[in-house]
Amino acid sequence: MASINFDSVLESLGAEGRYQTVLYYLLCIPATIPAAFLAFNQVFLSATPGHWCQIPQLANLTIENRKALAIPFDGTKYSSCTMYHVDYNQILPENILAGIWPANTSLSQPVVDSTWPVVNCLYGWEYDKTQYDATLVTELNLVCDNKWLPSFSTTLFYVGSLFGNLLFGWIADKWGRRISFLLMIYMAVMLSIATAFSPNYTVYMVFRAINGLTFPALFQIPYILVMELVGPEFRTFAGNGISMFFGLSLALLAGLAYFLRHWFHLALATSVPFLPLFGYYWVVPESPRWLLSRNRIDEAEAIVQHIARINKRTIPPNYLRSLQQHPDLLLQTDINIKLSTEEQQEIPRHPSHQPSKGTMLELLSYPNMRRKFYILTFLWLANSVAYNGLSYNSSNLGVSDTLAFFINAIVEAPAYVLTWWAMSRWGRRWVTCLTMLLGGLACCCCMLVPEDPLWISVTLAMIGKFGIAASFGIIFLYASELLPTVVRSQAMAIASFVAGIGLIAFPYIVFLAVYSRLLPLLIMGLLATAGALCSVLLPETLGVSLPQTLEEGEAFGLRHRIWSCPAGRKRRCQKVDGVKSSDIGNESLVLLVPSDAAITNAEFSQQPPSSTSCSL
């Protein structure tokens, strides 16, 4: 790999210049709106409204009267799948069958004989149309014996996402972020449109499963591309900004579902408008950081020159080539400079000091990288199950589906604003821990309050979603900062793959609400709490340069202390032979060393402790 620190290159180009700003907002569109619609429109397309058996003999009566006469009542609600099997022409007088109900008969309780035989629905079902005119469930009668099909469809979607993460993550690291991103855009949009014209539910499930290949990679790959094009100071805003756009996209989906009450109209509205995204072929560049990791310097040079021109910065021709040949011209990243000789010897090296090829097997051969990867994977699993579970569980909270989903989505915006502010001051690690702990405990507390009044459990569930959304927004940024460039897409894809295995189970976790409305919240709360406890084992990444090689990734965090924390964004700067150096934090990777200044480990260790970190 070219020995060039791209974060230092960005300082020359403008780490957050006009080019990055425009491209950032352009990438926010496909990373959030179509990704959110693709993953969550099934909540409304396959929604199951209230339903009961259809009784043709009572068609002239009102809904309340039909239920009172024909549907078994258990003391709290009418049955959804059974009916009384009697001949109402013989039992009821003609005036009632004609729709004339006696004025002195109460409608609050059923008017039946308890000895009447009870059978499963014989003539189909009627559906409550308060929220929906038609869904796939109501058109295809996916209730009672077939009620497992919508959950199974969601499971197939996430099975597809398992393999899609691996596929597109591998493509992104092998052939580039741009190719992977464009393939996903074309595939997601075309299959989403095709899904709207499915002739039956089997075809619908097949299209959804194939389309699942693009999620969440459709969110992750643009996210990685953004992180690799901006400097360390802009990454917190960029990461939380994309997450905030995703939350607002979910709120937009709830609004569309409120006004588009027919599933077909909603399916078209969440797919056809994204056809213009095909034009991104002429807009989105390859990641120059990835090109450098593949030693494709000339291609990276063309992109770097274009960035400098848009940002109105002046750099010489063949800028990257000159930096490769004369590394003393640019401030270099020496990730091992703060390690003792013994610690440096613990880091595995490739024969002849050759750069690694960047495979997951190589990553797992490094003990420190392996430990960090396993922890990140579990955090991803806990966040994914809790986040998706709380989103899909909104229909079980006892309020309007669209209202619950909208509140679920809108609480994410302040969550991301809060984490943006908090991460800039206290870093990633402790904010991840505290937000996951908040979300987990709030969900668990739902089991300690009565189901009525309803607002208590709904409020706790929303607090849980607030915490989980905040931590989920951090985990993408945290992972992209901890994982080296050569395997970043693959490693994030595999972590997401493992999380996807958990997502296969979450529809059935949500389904447990048929036994207790609060049981899904307890399971998700316990998982989030466990993730909070594991997060403190990761090193802090506030203000550090992205590691590019596996060796840099292995070195980072070797001196990590569990109870350490950054104390803010303030930097301590000093002059070393006329060159400014920055010590950004306890795990800083950046030390600026001119070619004529040699700083030994012993000399560095005599420097006073950084004012930007604290130990508890």
Number of C-alpha atoms within 10 A of each C-alpha: 18 19 17 23 23 25 24 19 20 20 13 15 23 20 22 20 19 15 20 20 15 10 16 22 16 16 20 21 19 21 26 25 21 25 24 25 22 25 21 18 20 20 22 30 23 21 21 22 19 14 19 25 23 22 22 10 13 20 13 14 17 13 13 12 21 21 24 19 21 26 27 24 17 8 8 6 9 19 16 20 20 20 26 22 16 12 9 17 12 8 9 11 11 12 10 16 17 13 14 13 14 9 7 6 10 11 14 9 14 20 17 14 9 9 7 13 10 15 12 15 19 13 11 14 17 17 20 15 14 10 18 22 14 23 23 21 22 23 12 12 18 19 20 15 10 11 13 14 17 23 19 15 22 26 24 21 27 31 20 23 30 28 21 25 31 22 18 29 28 22 19 25 23 19 16 23 26 19 17 23 28 18 16 20 22 15 14 25 23 15 17 23 20 17 21 21 13 15 9 10 17 12 14 18 21 17 21 26 20 20 26 28 25 31 27 23 29 28 25 25 26 25 23 23 26 23 24 22 25 23 26 21 16 15 24 24 18 23 23 26 20 24 29 25 21 27 27 21 21 28 24 18 24 26 15 18 26 19 13 18 19 18 25 17 15 21 24 16 18 22 21 14 12 20 13 9 17 14 10 16 14 7 11 18 16 18 22 24 26 27 23 24 25 20 14 15 21 16 14 21 19 15 17 22 20 15 20 19 14 14 18 14 14 11 14 8 11 14 16 25 15 13 18 16 12 12 17 14 12 19 22 21 24 15 21 20 18 22 17 13 11 8 13 15 10 13 18 14 15 11 8 6 7 9 15 16 14 21 17 16 9 15 24 15 13 19 14 17 24 17 15 20 22 13 18 27 23 20 28 26 24 27 28 23 26 33 26 20 23 27 21 22 27 24 21 20 20 14 14 15 23 22 16 22 26 22 18 28 25 21 21 28 21 15 24 28 16 14 26 24 14 16 22 19 18 19 26 28 26 21 23 27 22 19 25 34 25 22 31 31 21 25 34 25 17 23 16 10 14 11 17 8 9 13 13 14 25 22 14 20 27 24 22 33 31 26 31 32 32 33 32 24 25 25 21 21 21 24 22 24 26 27 28 24 26 27 26 26 29 25 27 25 29 22 24 30 25 16 23 27 17 18 28 22 17 27 24 17 18 26 19 15 16 11 9 13 20 26 20 26 29 19 19 29 28 19 21 33 23 17 24 27 15 14 24 21 17 21 24 28 26 28 26 22 21 25 25 27 21 29 21 21 23 27 25 26 22 18 14 14 17 15 11 17 23 28 18 20 18 14 15 14 12 12 10 14 11 9 12 14 18 16 22 25 28 27 24 21 27 25 18 21 20 20 12 8 12 11 13 10 14 10 9 12 14 8 8 7 13 17 16 18 18 15 11 7
